Amino acid sequence: MTPHQIADIFGEIIETDEIAPDDNFFEVGGNSMLALQLIARLTERCGPGLRLIDIVREPTPEGLARTLADRAEAGAVK
């Protein structure tokens, strides 16, 4: 999943069209309850594996895209 796709999901959840790939989820209006919605939507599209701590550690679309790519790569290696 690309940072732009994740930014679109951020925007859907926060209800804005103004999300950039380097925007911090919590600084643009996200909170822990909305983060759980984000996890649910990303899980629908990418499969399970994302946790709330991942959003806290990597709160930008770019960071989450890297996290998801790293997990996918690690899963392919096993």
C-alpha positions in Angstrom: 0.0 0.0 0.0 1.4 3.4 -0.9 1.7 6.4 1.3 -0.9 8.2 -0.8 -3.4 5.4 -0.4 -2.8 5.5 3.4 -3.2 9.3 3.3 -6.5 8.9 1.6 -7.7 6.5 4.4 -6.4 9.0 7.0 -8.6 11.6 5.3 -11.6 9.4 5.2 -11.4 8.8 9.0 -10.5 12.3 10.0 -13.0 13.7 7.4 -10.6 15.9 5.4 -9.0 15.9 2.0 -5.9 17.7 3.2 -3.6 14.8 4.2 0.0 14.7 3.0 2.2 11.6 3.1 4.3 13.2 5.9 1.4 14.3 8.1 1.2 13.0 11.6 -2.1 11.2 12.2 -2.4 12.6 15.7 -1.5 16.1 14.8 -4.1 16.4 12.0 -7.0 15.3 14.3 -6.6 11.6 14.9 -6.9 10.1 18.4 -6.8 6.5 19.8 -10.4 5.7 18.8 -9.8 6.9 15.3 -6.5 5.0 15.2 -8.5 1.8 15.9 -10.7 2.6 12.8 -7.5 3.2 10.8 -6.3 -0.3 11.9 -9.6 -1.8 10.8 -9.5 -0.2 7.4 -5.9 -1.1 6.8 -6.6 -4.7 7.9 -9.4 -4.9 5.4 -7.1 -3.9 2.6 -3.7 -5.4 3.7 -4.6 -8.2 6.0 -3.9 -8.4 9.8 -0.8 -7.4 11.6 -1.0 -3.7 12.2 -1.2 -2.7 15.9 -2.0 0.5 17.7 1.7 0.8 18.8 2.6 0.8 15.1 0.6 4.0 14.5 2.1 5.6 17.6 5.6 4.8 16.4 5.0 5.6 12.7 2.1 8.1 12.7 2.5 9.2 9.1 1.3 7.6 5.9 5.0 7.2 4.8 5.9 5.5 8.0 2.9 3.2 8.0 3.6 2.3 4.3 7.2 1.3 5.3 5.9 -0.7 8.3 3.4 -2.6 6.1 6.1 -3.2 3.4 8.6 -4.4 5.9 6.0 -6.8 7.4 5.1 -8.1 3.9 8.7 -8.6 3.1 9.4 -10.4 6.3 6.4 -12.6 5.7 7.6 -13.5 2.2 11.0 -14.5 3.5 9.7 -17.0 6.0 
